[in-house]
Amino acid sequence: MTWVTRMVRGAPQKQTGADAPERLLASGMRRFLTWGPASDGRVILFGAVAAYLTAVAVGHLVWRLNVWAFLGIPPGPSVFFDARNLTAAWECQRLGYDPLYENPCDPWGRPLMYLRPWLLLGTLGLDQSHTFALAAVLIVVMLLTFGALVGRVSLGAGVVLALAVCSPAVMFAVERANMDIALFSLMAISLLLWRGVRSSAAVLSPVLVLLCATAKLYPVFAFPAFLVARSRVAARVAVLCIAAFAAYVVSSLRDIVHVAEIATQGQLFSYGARILPAHLYHQIGADRWAGPPVLKQLIAAAPVAIIAVAAVLFLKRRLTPQRDETTVADASLLALHVGALIYLGTFVTANNFDYRLVFLLLTLPQLVAWASVPGHRLSLLASTTLGATILLLWVGALSEALNLWDELVSWAVAGLLTAVIAATVPRWHSVRTSMLGRLAMAGRDP
């Protein structure tokens, strides 16, 4: 039996000396995650974040020192650099400009880096003088919604979650006040609705994801999570939302192409399937890619597709229970699928700055829960994925020192999350039944 099979099955089996590292990983992680169950580990989470941001503020106000740079985060020209781009666009919009194409109010002359729906918020009357307040609200809401989604955890789990939130990748989003944190909060709210008022959330949750997808396209990758959530209403609403998103893309194609052309993409402090292959390509002496960009992306995505197919074919039968569960997926499992699909979708399709890894936080509550349960069929896979995810959130700060070999971690996380999805999605006939109901059952009749 291979190591991968043993890892994902988690079933009792004869233990050998070769299994010792695997047992040590799972049991060590479990002991740490279950330490201090009588106290709420979110005290450690919020305390660590408060201490982190206090150190940054004191360094700036007292010593005029940019502490961000010492914490693995590339500092921007100003604090909350990305939020200022949006508040400047609101100013220019009121002056009669179209900020997507001309935004002289921005101190650096940047056109709006976001799509047109963000301009609708200009009716609130905010301008650049409100940049700090806007960023502060977005950061607080992000932390509160994440804390609510996590729920009460042990002290050990609180330490792990604090490591994740205080990582360079997540704090990169905070330092820039990038609008990804606003979308993260909306996603978390949609999942909290799923937990609290599921009858309404079957409609509201996919609709909130659609709202996020119109603001920044990549949340569209989250829709398949609702198709496999074992909720007929949610699956059908998700299909309608996908159709509405397609119509939005067609109607806004000019703006989408324009924003894609001006969007900054890099290799340092970034993740994406093509970064490491492109780096290796340049090492053999080729300065620039000679073919079309789409072909370059497809070549980079091919190994990911192979990994995904291999995971589904090889692991599916070994991972899934003997019978499909009939209950609707809970909020933690749905959050895991949403976070994993957003990571995999963005990893395959483009280079992304590390602040987009903030969506990996959505995977943590379920991974922590599985890794904390001894004997669970997914405990070892969850422990491995949890450790790799934390490493990915931190290692990007060393991308320059590692000469981009930190991307190996992003590939490892892609493979592990693919395995997790393969282990937890229902069989195809269950998905079809959720979407089609009696029509699906009729189609199976002889």
MARBA-500163 format. One record per residue (C-alpha): chain; residue number from 0; residue in one letter; x negated, y negated, z negated. Coordinates in pm, 1 decimal. Each point is the difference from the previous one (the first is absolute). Example, Ala and Ser with C-alpha at 12.3 -4.5 7.8 and 13.67 -1.06 7.14 Angstrom:
BEGIN
("A",0,"A",(-1230.0,450.0,-780.0)) ("A",1,"S",(-137.0,-344.0,66.0)) 
***
This chain:
BEGIN
("A",0,"M",(0.0,0.0,0.0)) ("A",1,"T",(-145.9,-334.0,96.5)) ("A",2,"W",(-61.3,-286.3,-242.9)) ("A",3,"V",(264.3,-212.6,172.6)) ("A",4,"T",(260.1,272.7,-35.1)) ("A",5,"R",(-81.8,48.3,-368.5)) ("A",6,"M",(12.5,-374.5,-55.9)) ("A",7,"V",(340.0,-55.2,154.1)) ("A",8,"R",(170.9,312.9,-123.0)) ("A",9,"G",(-82.2,-48.4,-365.0)) ("A",10,"A",(134.1,349.4,-64.7)) ("A",11,"P",(-145.8,231.6,-265.5)) ("A",12,"Q",(-280.9,204.6,147.0)) ("A",13,"K",(-309.8,189.2,-90.4)) ("A",14,"Q",(-262.5,-249.6,-108.3)) ("A",15,"T",(-354.9,28.6,124.8)) ("A",16,"G",(-317.5,-194.5,-57.8)) ("A",17,"A",(58.2,-184.8,326.2)) ("A",18,"D",(327.4,-131.0,-139.5)) ("A",19,"A",(-168.4,-164.3,-300.6)) ("A",20,"P",(-48.9,-348.3,154.9)) ("A",21,"E",(364.6,-1.4,111.9)) ("A",22,"R",(127.6,103.0,-342.5)) ("A",23,"L",(-225.6,-256.7,-163.5)) ("A",24,"L",(129.8,-280.3,223.3)) ("A",25,"A",(366.1,79.7,-61.2)) ("A",26,"S",(-29.8,68.9,-372.9)) ("A",27,"G",(-227.9,-299.6,-61.8)) ("A",28,"M",(233.8,-234.3,184.7)) ("A",29,"R",(300.8,145.7,-178.9)) ("A",30,"R",(-155.5,-43.4,-345.3)) ("A",31,"F",(-86.6,-360.8,74.1)) ("A",32,"L",(338.4,-87.1,149.3)) ("A",33,"T",(188.1,149.2,-295.3)) ("A",34,"W",(-212.0,-171.2,-265.6)) ("A",35,"G",(200.4,-228.5,-232.6)) ("A",36,"P",(355.7,99.7,95.1)) ("A",37,"A",(154.3,-172.6,-302.3)) ("A",38,"S",(-92.9,-348.4,126.6)) ("A",39,"D",(98.5,-178.9,319.3)) ("A",40,"G",(-302.0,-9.2,229.4)) ("A",41,"R",(135.3,-304.5,180.4)) ("A",42,"V",(-142.2,-201.6,-289.7)) ("A",43,"I",(-344.9,95.2,128.1)) ("A",44,"L",(104.2,-72.3,358.6)) ("A",45,"F",(130.8,-350.0,-67.3)) ("A",46,"G",(-274.4,-74.2,-253.2)) ("A",47,"A",(-272.4,89.2,250.1)) ("A",48,"V",(157.2,-215.0,271.5)) ("A",49,"A",(41.1,-292.0,-242.6)) ("A",50,"A",(-364.5,28.3,-108.9)) ("A",51,"Y",(-114.9,20.1,362.1)) ("A",52,"L",(191.8,-308.1,114.3)) ("A",53,"T",(-95.7,-191.1,-315.7)) ("A",54,"A",(-368.1,63.9,72.0)) ("A",55,"V",(47.5,-127.1,354.5)) ("A",56,"A",(183.2,-312.9,-118.6)) ("A",57,"V",(-249.5,-80.0,-279.1)) ("A",58,"G",(-293.1,47.3,235.5)) ("A",59,"H",(152.9,-244.4,242.8)) ("A",60,"L",(121.4,-262.5,-248.0)) ("A",61,"V",(-292.4,1.6,-245.1)) ("A",62,"W",(-305.0,89.6,205.3)) ("A",63,"R",(125.9,-69.9,353.5)) ("A",64,"L",(-100.0,355.2,77.5)) ("A",65,"N",(173.4,216.3,258.0)) ("A",66,"V",(36.4,320.1,-201.4)) ("A",67,"W",(177.7,177.9,285.6)) ("A",68,"A",(-329.9,35.9,186.2)) ("A",69,"F",(-152.2,190.4,-293.5)) ("A",70,"L",(296.3,238.5,-8.2)) ("A",71,"G",(-41.5,136.4,350.9)) ("A",72,"I",(241.9,-237.2,175.3)) ("A",73,"P",(-105.1,-216.0,295.7)) ("A",74,"P",(101.0,-352.8,-108.5)) ("A",75,"G",(204.4,-206.8,240.9)) ("A",76,"P",(-54.1,-369.3,83.3)) ("A",77,"S",(254.0,-84.1,-269.2)) ("A",78,"V",(197.9,180.4,-264.9)) ("A",79,"F",(322.6,156.0,135.3)) ("A",80,"F",(-127.6,-54.7,352.6)) ("A",81,"D",(274.8,199.5,173.1)) ("A",82,"A",(285.7,-153.1,-198.6)) ("A",83,"R",(-122.1,-346.6,98.8)) ("A",84,"N",(30.8,96.3,365.7)) ("A",85,"L",(369.7,61.2,-57.5)) ("A",86,"T",(71.2,-311.2,-209.5)) ("A",87,"A",(-183.0,-210.8,261.3)) ("A",88,"A",(218.3,154.7,270.0)) ("A",89,"W",(312.7,-104.0,-190.2)) ("A",90,"E",(-128.5,-357.4,-5.5)) ("A",91,"C",(-69.6,-1.8,373.3)) ("A",92,"Q",(334.8,158.2,77.7)) ("A",93,"R",(176.1,-293.1,-165.6)) ("A",94,"L",(-215.7,-234.1,209.1)) ("A",95,"G",(127.5,161.0,320.2)) ("A",96,"Y",(-287.8,235.2,82.0)) ("A",97,"D",(28.3,369.1,79.8)) ("A",98,"P",(-256.1,123.5,-257.6)) ("A",99,"L",(-49.9,336.8,170.0)) ("A",100,"Y",(-171.1,-183.7,282.5)) ("A",101,"E",(-96.3,-339.3,-149.1)) ("A",102,"N",(-54.4,-54.8,-369.1)) ("A",103,"P",(-212.2,-312.7,-59.3)) ("A",104,"C",(118.5,-18.1,-362.2)) ("A",105,"D",(-221.2,295.9,-81.5)) ("A",106,"P",(-332.9,-133.5,-137.2)) ("A",107,"W",(-188.5,245.5,221.4)) ("A",108,"G",(218.7,-51.5,305.5)) ("A",109,"R",(133.7,355.8,-5.8)) ("A",110,"P",(329.3,74.7,172.3)) ("A",111,"L",(242.3,194.3,-213.8)) ("A",112,"M",(-135.8,352.5,-40.0)) ("A",113,"Y",(344.4,145.1,-73.6)) ("A",114,"L",(309.9,58.9,208.8)) ("A",115,"R",(286.4,-244.3,37.8)) ("A",116,"P",(229.5,135.0,-277.3)) ("A",117,"W",(-238.0,-152.3,-254.4)) ("A",118,"L",(90.0,-345.0,131.0)) ("A",119,"L",(356.9,46.4,-121.1)) ("A",120,"L",(-131.9,-55.1,-353.1)) ("A",121,"G",(-97.8,-352.2,103.1)) ("A",122,"T",(355.7,-103.0,-85.2)) ("A",123,"L",(-101.7,23.6,-367.4)) ("A",124,"G",(-192.5,-325.1,45.7)) ("A",125,"L",(-336.2,140.4,-113.4)) ("A",126,"D",(-329.1,-143.3,125.3)) ("A",127,"Q",(-371.9,39.6,-68.4)) ("A",128,"S",(31.6,-158.3,-342.6)) ("A",129,"H",(201.4,307.7,-101.0)) ("A",130,"T",(-263.8,251.1,117.8)) ("A",131,"F",(-128.8,83.1,-348.6)) ("A",132,"A",(349.2,35.2,-147.2)) ("A",133,"L",(116.2,216.9,291.1)) ("A",134,"A",(-304.6,225.1,-29.7)) ("A",135,"A",(41.2,30.8,-376.9)) ("A",136,"V",(363.9,104.0,37.1)) ("A",137,"L",(-83.6,257.2,267.4)) ("A",138,"I",(-278.2,150.5,-212.3)) ("A",139,"V",(213.1,21.3,-314.9)) ("A",140,"V",(292.2,156.1,188.2)) ("A",141,"M",(-232.1,254.9,161.4)) ("A",142,"L",(-139.2,106.1,-338.6)) ("A",143,"L",(341.7,13.0,-167.4)) ("A",144,"T",(161.5,204.0,276.0)) ("A",145,"F",(-292.4,243.1,-1.7)) ("A",146,"G",(22.5,32.2,-378.0)) ("A",147,"A",(373.9,65.5,24.5)) ("A",148,"L",(-52.4,259.0,273.2)) ("A",149,"V",(-265.8,179.1,-203.8)) ("A",150,"G",(215.1,14.0,-312.3)) ("A",151,"R",(-130.8,108.5,-337.1)) ("A",152,"V",(-328.2,191.8,28.7)) ("A",153,"S",(-266.7,128.9,-236.9)) ("A",154,"L",(-305.2,-204.9,-94.6)) ("A",155,"G",(-217.9,214.3,225.4)) ("A",156,"A",(226.7,-59.0,296.6)) ("A",157,"G",(-0.9,-370.4,-86.0)) ("A",158,"V",(-378.5,-4.6,30.0)) ("A",159,"V",(17.5,163.2,344.1)) ("A",160,"L",(267.5,-243.8,116.6)) ("A",161,"A",(-202.8,-293.1,-134.9)) ("A",162,"L",(-300.9,124.1,199.6)) ("A",163,"A",(217.6,-1.2,309.8)) ("A",164,"V",(153.3,-345.3,-49.1)) ("A",165,"C",(-330.5,-161.6,-100.5)) ("A",166,"S",(-177.8,153.4,299.4)) ("A",167,"P",(-164.4,-224.5,261.4)) ("A",168,"A",(257.6,103.1,262.6)) ("A",169,"V",(304.7,-103.7,-204.1)) ("A",170,"M",(-167.0,-311.5,-138.0)) ("A",171,"F",(-98.7,-93.3,353.9)) ("A",172,"A",(374.5,-37.2,67.9)) ("A",173,"V",(38.9,-200.8,-320.7)) ("A",174,"E",(-293.6,-231.4,73.9)) ("A",175,"R",(134.5,-77.4,346.6)) ("A",176,"A",(364.8,1.1,-120.1)) ("A",177,"N",(60.7,187.7,322.6)) ("A",178,"M",(365.7,57.0,81.2)) ("A",179,"D",(-58.6,374.5,-24.8)) ("A",180,"I",(59.1,-40.5,-373.3)) ("A",181,"A",(342.0,-152.7,71.2)) ("A",182,"L",(86.8,296.3,221.0)) ("A",183,"F",(-133.2,237.0,-264.4)) ("A",184,"S",(242.0,-152.5,-249.8)) ("A",185,"L",(293.3,38.5,239.7)) ("A",186,"M",(-95.9,363.0,58.6)) ("A",187,"A",(-24.0,60.0,-373.7)) ("A",188,"I",(341.4,-163.2,-51.4)) ("A",189,"S",(150.4,227.3,266.0)) ("A",190,"L",(-141.1,300.7,-188.7)) ("A",191,"L",(125.3,-129.6,-334.5)) ("A",192,"L",(345.9,-29.9,154.3)) ("A",193,"W",(-34.3,360.3,115.1)) ("A",194,"R",(-70.7,100.5,-358.1)) ("A",195,"G",(273.5,-206.1,-163.7)) ("A",196,"V",(294.2,-31.3,239.1)) ("A",197,"R",(-50.8,272.9,255.2)) ("A",198,"S",(350.0,-21.1,148.6)) ("A",199,"S",(-67.1,-355.7,115.8)) ("A",200,"A",(-372.9,49.8,49.0)) ("A",201,"A",(59.0,251.9,278.0)) ("A",202,"V",(95.7,-306.3,205.3)) ("A",203,"L",(-190.8,-280.4,-171.9)) ("A",204,"S",(-340.7,168.8,-19.6)) ("A",205,"P",(-41.5,61.7,376.5)) ("A",206,"V",(136.5,-347.4,71.1)) ("A",207,"L",(-263.9,-155.6,-228.5)) ("A",208,"V",(-266.3,195.8,187.1)) ("A",209,"L",(142.9,-136.8,326.1)) ("A",210,"L",(-33.3,-351.5,-144.1)) ("A",211,"C",(-364.7,72.5,-76.8)) ("A",212,"A",(-56.2,142.1,349.1)) ("A",213,"T",(128.6,-317.6,165.2)) ("A",214,"A",(-241.3,-203.1,-213.4)) ("A",215,"K",(-304.0,220.5,66.8)) ("A",216,"L",(38.5,289.2,238.9)) ("A",217,"Y",(-180.6,278.2,-187.2)) ("A",218,"P",(280.0,70.0,-257.0)) ("A",219,"V",(179.0,176.6,286.0)) ("A",220,"F",(-219.7,299.0,-82.2)) ("A",221,"A",(199.1,44.0,-322.0)) ("A",222,"F",(329.1,88.6,169.7)) ("A",223,"P",(-73.7,374.2,40.1)) ("A",224,"A",(-9.0,20.3,-380.3)) ("A",225,"F",(375.2,-60.7,-2.3)) ("A",226,"L",(56.1,260.7,270.7)) ("A",227,"V",(-144.5,269.5,-228.2)) ("A",228,"A",(150.3,-127.0,-327.0)) ("A",229,"R",(292.7,246.7,20.2)) ("A",230,"S",(251.3,-285.1,3.3)) ("A",231,"R",(232.1,4.7,300.6)) ("A",232,"V",(94.7,-365.9,-40.3)) ("A",233,"A",(-360.9,-115.1,-39.1)) ("A",234,"A",(-112.6,204.6,300.4)) ("A",235,"R",(270.0,-144.5,223.4)) ("A",236,"V",(-56.7,-355.3,-120.8)) ("A",237,"A",(-373.1,46.2,63.7)) ("A",238,"V",(71.5,105.1,358.6)) ("A",239,"L",(213.5,-310.7,48.7)) ("A",240,"C",(-276.0,-212.7,-151.6)) ("A",241,"I",(-254.9,149.7,238.7)) ("A",242,"A",(228.2,-92.0,291.1)) ("A",243,"A",(41.2,-353.4,-137.6)) ("A",244,"F",(-377.2,-28.8,-40.7)) ("A",245,"A",(-52.0,107.5,362.1)) ("A",246,"A",(241.4,-270.7,112.3)) ("A",247,"Y",(-186.1,-253.7,-214.4)) ("A",248,"V",(-333.1,99.8,155.6)) ("A",249,"V",(138.5,-43.3,351.5)) ("A",250,"S",(146.9,-341.3,-80.1)) ("A",251,"S",(-313.9,-121.0,-179.3)) ("A",252,"L",(-259.7,162.5,224.6)) ("A",253,"R",(-165.5,-327.4,100.1)) ("A",254,"D",(-53.9,-102.8,-362.8)) ("A",255,"I",(-116.2,348.3,-98.0)) ("A",256,"V",(-259.8,11.7,277.1)) ("A",257,"H",(-118.8,-350.5,-90.4)) ("A",258,"V",(-41.5,77.8,-370.8)) ("A",259,"A",(-178.1,325.8,85.1)) ("A",260,"E",(-244.2,-190.7,222.1)) ("A",261,"I",(-91.5,-257.3,-264.4)) ("A",262,"A",(-2.4,240.6,-294.2)) ("A",263,"T",(-342.1,41.7,-153.7)) ("A",264,"Q",(-133.9,354.5,1.7)) ("A",265,"G",(-330.2,115.3,-133.8)) ("A",266,"Q",(-191.7,304.7,-115.1)) ("A",267,"L",(-125.7,-111.9,-339.9)) ("A",268,"F",(251.1,7.2,-287.0)) ("A",269,"S",(233.5,180.5,238.4)) ("A",270,"Y",(138.3,342.2,80.8)) ("A",271,"G",(117.7,160.5,322.5)) ("A",272,"A",(-50.5,311.4,207.1)) ("A",273,"R",(-215.3,-168.8,259.8)) ("A",274,"I",(-249.6,-174.4,-230.8)) ("A",275,"L",(-233.7,294.1,-58.0)) ("A",276,"P",(14.7,140.0,357.8)) ("A",277,"A",(-64.2,-349.5,136.4)) ("A",278,"H",(-294.0,-39.8,-237.8)) ("A",279,"L",(-147.3,330.9,116.3)) ("A",280,"Y",(63.1,-98.8,362.7)) ("A",281,"H",(-200.0,-318.3,-48.6)) ("A",282,"Q",(-281.7,194.1,-167.1)) ("A",283,"I",(-74.4,183.3,324.1)) ("A",284,"G",(-80.7,-328.1,172.3)) ("A",285,"A",(330.6,-117.7,144.4)) ("A",286,"D",(64.7,-359.5,-102.8)) ("A",287,"R",(362.2,-21.2,111.2)) ("A",288,"W",(277.3,242.6,85.2)) ("A",289,"A",(36.3,8.9,377.8)) ("A",290,"G",(355.2,135.2,16.6)) ("A",291,"P",(337.6,-149.1,-91.0)) ("A",292,"P",(70.0,-61.6,-371.8)) ("A",293,"V",(301.7,231.3,5.1)) ("A",294,"L",(-217.3,292.0,111.7)) ("A",295,"K",(-245.8,-73.8,-280.5)) ("A",296,"Q",(280.8,15.7,-253.0)) ("A",297,"L",(138.9,321.2,147.0)) ("A",298,"I",(-340.2,167.4,-11.3)) ("A",299,"A",(-37.2,-99.1,-364.3)) ("A",300,"A",(352.1,120.3,-81.3)) ("A",301,"A",(-46.0,341.8,161.8)) ("A",302,"P",(-185.3,156.7,-296.3)) ("A",303,"V",(271.4,-127.3,-234.6)) ("A",304,"A",(264.5,166.9,216.0)) ("A",305,"I",(-198.4,324.9,-4.6)) ("A",306,"I",(-28.3,-15.9,-379.2)) ("A",307,"A",(372.4,-65.8,-29.8)) ("A",308,"V",(97.5,290.5,225.7)) ("A",309,"A",(-242.8,232.4,-178.9)) ("A",310,"A",(138.4,-103.5,-338.1)) ("A",311,"V",(358.1,59.6,105.0)) ("A",312,"L",(-68.2,335.7,169.5)) ("A",313,"F",(-247.2,142.3,-249.8)) ("A",314,"L",(124.1,-140.7,-327.3)) ("A",315,"K",(374.4,-29.2,44.4)) ("A",316,"R",(85.3,362.1,-81.2)) ("A",317,"R",(-252.1,15.3,-281.9)) ("A",318,"L",(106.7,-324.8,-161.4)) ("A",319,"T",(375.3,-13.6,11.1)) ("A",320,"P",(222.9,183.9,-245.4)) ("A",321,"Q",(183.7,313.3,114.1)) ("A",322,"R",(323.9,-199.3,21.0)) ("A",323,"D",(60.7,-360.2,96.7)) ("A",324,"E",(123.9,-218.2,-280.6)) ("A",325,"T",(346.7,-135.4,60.2)) ("A",326,"T",(-23.5,-299.2,-231.4)) ("A",327,"V",(-77.2,-345.2,133.4)) ("A",328,"A",(-364.7,-100.3,-37.5)) ("A",329,"D",(-68.5,-203.6,-312.4)) ("A",330,"A",(-157.9,-346.0,6.5)) ("A",331,"S",(-354.0,120.6,-75.5)) ("A",332,"L",(0.1,251.1,285.9)) ("A",333,"L",(152.3,-254.5,238.0)) ("A",334,"A",(-263.6,-254.0,-108.5)) ("A",335,"L",(-273.2,257.1,66.7)) ("A",336,"H",(129.1,57.2,352.4)) ("A",337,"V",(40.1,-373.6,66.7)) ("A",338,"G",(-351.8,-84.5,-120.7)) ("A",339,"A",(-159.4,295.8,178.7)) ("A",340,"L",(176.6,-68.5,330.8)) ("A",341,"I",(-93.5,-368.6,-5.5)) ("A",342,"Y",(-362.2,91.0,-65.0)) ("A",343,"L",(-8.8,264.7,273.2)) ("A",344,"G",(183.0,-220.4,250.1)) ("A",345,"T",(-226.1,-299.3,-51.5)) ("A",346,"F",(-309.8,223.1,-11.4)) ("A",347,"V",(78.0,146.1,341.6)) ("A",348,"T",(117.1,-311.9,183.9)) ("A",349,"A",(-239.6,-282.7,-92.7)) ("A",350,"N",(-283.6,-133.9,-211.3)) ("A",351,"N",(145.5,-139.2,-321.6)) ("A",352,"F",(-159.6,-206.3,-271.7)) ("A",353,"D",(-18.3,188.8,-326.4)) ("A",354,"Y",(270.6,-210.7,-162.1)) ("A",355,"R",(255.4,211.7,189.0)) ("A",356,"L",(-107.3,292.0,-218.0)) ("A",357,"V",(224.6,-156.6,-264.3)) ("A",358,"F",(271.8,229.5,135.7)) ("A",359,"L",(-194.0,300.8,-124.8)) ("A",360,"L",(115.2,-107.4,-346.5)) ("A",361,"L",(341.3,138.0,96.3)) ("A",362,"T",(-146.7,351.2,16.3)) ("A",363,"L",(-142.4,-5.8,-351.4)) ("A",364,"P",(305.9,64.9,-223.8)) ("A",365,"Q",(75.7,334.7,167.0)) ("A",366,"L",(-365.1,102.3,28.5)) ("A",367,"V",(-51.9,-73.9,-370.3)) ("A",368,"A",(311.8,198.2,-88.8)) ("A",369,"W",(-106.4,309.0,196.7)) ("A",370,"A",(-360.1,-15.5,-118.5)) ("A",371,"S",(121.7,-12.3,-361.4)) ("A",372,"V",(196.5,325.9,19.7)) ("A",373,"P",(-200.3,319.8,-59.4)) ("A",374,"G",(75.1,276.2,246.9)) ("A",375,"H",(193.2,-221.0,242.1)) ("A",376,"R",(-42.0,120.9,356.7)) ("A",377,"L",(-129.3,-344.6,101.1)) ("A",378,"S",(-204.4,-88.0,-309.1)) ("A",379,"L",(-340.9,55.4,158.5)) ("A",380,"L",(94.7,-168.7,325.8)) ("A",381,"A",(145.9,-291.8,-195.3)) ("A",382,"S",(-312.0,-29.8,-218.1)) ("A",383,"T",(-226.7,0.6,304.7)) ("A",384,"T",(214.7,-252.1,186.8)) ("A",385,"L",(26.0,-223.5,-306.4)) ("A",386,"G",(-377.2,-3.3,-46.2)) ("A",387,"A",(-63.9,-65.5,369.7)) ("A",388,"T",(255.1,-281.9,4.5)) ("A",389,"I",(-159.5,-175.5,-297.2)) ("A",390,"L",(-339.3,39.2,166.4)) ("A",391,"L",(132.7,-149.7,324.7)) ("A",392,"L",(137.5,-302.9,-184.8)) ("A",393,"W",(-348.7,-66.9,-137.8)) ("A",394,"V",(-248.6,117.9,260.6)) ("A",395,"G",(96.0,-255.3,266.3)) ("A",396,"A",(-189.0,-264.6,-196.9)) ("A",397,"L",(-317.4,191.3,89.7)) ("A",398,"S",(75.6,26.4,371.1)) ("A",399,"E",(-292.9,-221.2,99.0)) ("A",400,"A",(-246.3,171.9,-233.9)) ("A",401,"L",(118.6,342.0,118.2)) ("A",402,"N",(-23.2,-103.1,365.3)) ("A",403,"L",(370.3,85.0,49.8)) ("A",404,"W",(-35.7,358.8,-123.3)) ("A",405,"D",(259.2,-85.1,-263.6)) ("A",406,"E",(243.7,77.1,281.9)) ("A",407,"L",(-52.0,368.7,-74.1)) ("A",408,"V",(211.3,-55.3,-309.8)) ("A",409,"S",(280.2,-154.0,205.9)) ("A",410,"W",(-4.7,307.4,225.4)) ("A",411,"A",(8.8,228.4,-303.2)) ("A",412,"V",(300.8,-184.2,-141.8)) ("A",413,"A",(173.2,23.0,339.0)) ("A",414,"G",(-48.2,377.0,-1.0)) ("A",415,"L",(111.1,41.1,-360.2)) ("A",416,"L",(311.4,-213.6,41.0)) ("A",417,"T",(87.3,195.9,314.1)) ("A",418,"A",(-23.3,319.0,-206.4)) ("A",419,"V",(217.8,-153.3,-273.1)) ("A",420,"I",(266.6,-97.2,253.0)) ("A",421,"A",(-10.9,347.1,156.9)) ("A",422,"A",(46.7,147.5,-347.7)) ("A",423,"T",(300.9,-209.1,-95.5)) ("A",424,"V",(217.6,-66.6,303.4)) ("A",425,"P",(299.0,233.4,48.4)) ("A",426,"R",(20.1,241.8,287.9)) ("A",427,"W",(121.8,-128.1,333.4)) ("A",428,"H",(345.6,155.4,-24.7)) ("A",429,"S",(55.3,-186.5,-329.9)) ("A",430,"V",(-99.4,-330.0,158.6)) ("A",431,"R",(225.4,66.4,297.1)) ("A",432,"T",(288.5,84.6,-230.0)) ("A",433,"S",(-51.9,-322.2,-194.8)) ("A",434,"M",(15.9,-204.3,317.4)) ("A",435,"L",(266.2,185.9,199.5)) ("A",436,"G",(212.1,172.5,-262.7)) ("A",437,"R",(254.4,238.9,149.4)) ("A",438,"L",(-136.9,-49.3,350.5)) ("A",439,"A",(-329.9,149.9,-112.8)) ("A",440,"M",(176.6,296.3,-158.6)) ("A",441,"A",(203.6,53.6,314.8)) ("A",442,"G",(-314.8,0.6,205.7)) ("A",443,"R",(-129.0,297.4,-198.5)) ("A",444,"D",(305.4,212.9,66.6)) ("A",445,"P",(-53.7,283.0,250.7)) 
***
